[in-house]
Amino acid sequence: MVTRREALVTTAAVAGGAALLTPGRASAQAAGNRTWETSYSGSKQPASVPPGQPGKDYQPVITPNGAALPWKVVDGVKVYHLIAEEVEHEMAPGLKARCWGYNGRVHGPTIEAVEGDRVRIYVTNKLAAPTSVHWHGIFLPNGMDGVAGLNQRAIRNGETYKYEFTLRQHGTFMYHSHHDEMTQMAMGMMGMIVIHPRRPTADYKVDRDFAIMLSEWRIEPGTMRPNPNEMNDFNVLTMNAKAFPGTEPLVVKTGDRVRVRFGNLSAMDHHPIHLHGYYFKVTGTDGGRVPVPAQRPETTVLVSVGSTRDIEFIADAPGDWAFHCHMTHHVMNQMGHDIPNMIGVKGGGIDKRVQPLLPAYMTMGQEGMGDMAEMGMPVPKNSIPMVGAKGPYDYITMGGMFTLLKVRSGLTSYADPGWYEHPPGERADLASQAELQRDGIQVPS
């Protein structure tokens, strides 16, 4: 029996073959690409974008832990309003930070539109510092590009600037401050932009479309202000500005076709995002949609700093599947590299000797770091060092850039369905002596 996942591969292969075996169509596509590359100008409208009223016929994007930026149509133009301001933001239960963001959010709300739309975006600055907004990856007139000092004067406190341009492409993009970037982006001033095609092809349509911004922070335990001067020792890694266990799961129904859009505006690190239980196709970059014959199967997608990637798959395997960055220090909360290596150390009676002087002292890490979150040791206020979450069977010793894909049959809503109940025989469990003896397994004493 062919699964939906296998059907997707077969469909892609057939579509790829059709494109390759139809010389006229392939030649026309190649010619179109050459025309785009050689004739596109920021001041001209490419002929490939059909004219029309502001589009709205699309599957809305879901931003887990986030929101979409509201818009209205005024004389045929989509109008948005961003407000740059200080925001107190909860990264995860037990950790709040005083950040900078947009419209009371960190990160800012997702901007969603359609190829060919004329958009007008007002930006009001309520920060003490000047700012600007850059539309990362968007084709637009040079004076709308948002680099303070180069393309415009910086937006001072209390001022509102207007950006206006026509969207000449579709795909996954980002926006962020382009004034004192090191400070303002490290404080949280960024967001996602999703532009849908005006005439989507059949392979574009999905049932669930998610957007996730990857970023990193330095927040010293016991403090609330991110440190924008950090160069390499980031200790809070987030998806949509949330660290696990604060991340919302991605809930889908069995059989759903799913797209996940990733953007990475981390200061220094690339993120290899790995999905358990599935492979997917890489279907888009910040340069646009990847042609079907070039969509490659992966289980991990590398999202480089300053780039976006789209992945797609069919949800045909029920369960609670881990979805996380595979850089191991990126799935730990407020971990520091200067902790001494205590693995294998025999502490003996050191705790009893030290505690008369330091009552809260505990020797930690002799068998690794996984149990530290459950030890109940005192930590500075507003800190989550090593914190994970209680799972259905044991403590999940993960944090940071970690979330869950929850796939279920028979859902009537996309609310969190709780933990997955495994069918009999489909969960690893303690081996019995009879099983070990049957299979001739000798367990060392």
Buried (B, 14 or more C-beta within 10 A) or exposed (E): EEEBBEEBBEEBEEBBEEBEEEEEEBEEEEEEEEEBEEEBEBEEEBEBBEEEEBBBEBBEBBBBBBEBBEBEEEEEBBBBBBBBBBBEBBBBEBBBBBBBBBBBBBBBBBBBBBBBBBBBBBBBBEBEBBBBBBBBBBBBBEEBBBBBEEBBEBBEEEEEBEBBBBBBBBBBBBBBBBBBBEBBBBBBBBBBBBBBBBBBEEBBEBBBBBBBBBBBBBBBBEBBEBBBEBEEEBBBBBBBBBBBBBBBBBBBBBEBBBBBBBBBBBBEBBBBBBBBBBBBBBBBBBEBBBEBBEBEEBEBBBBBBBBBBBBBBBBBBBBBBBBBBBBEBBBBBBBEEEEEEBEEEEEEEEEEEBEEEEEEBBEBBEEEBBEBBBEEEEBEEBBBBBBBBEBEEEBBBBBBBBBBBBBBEEBEEBEEBEEBEBEEEEEEEEEEEEEEEEEEEEEEE
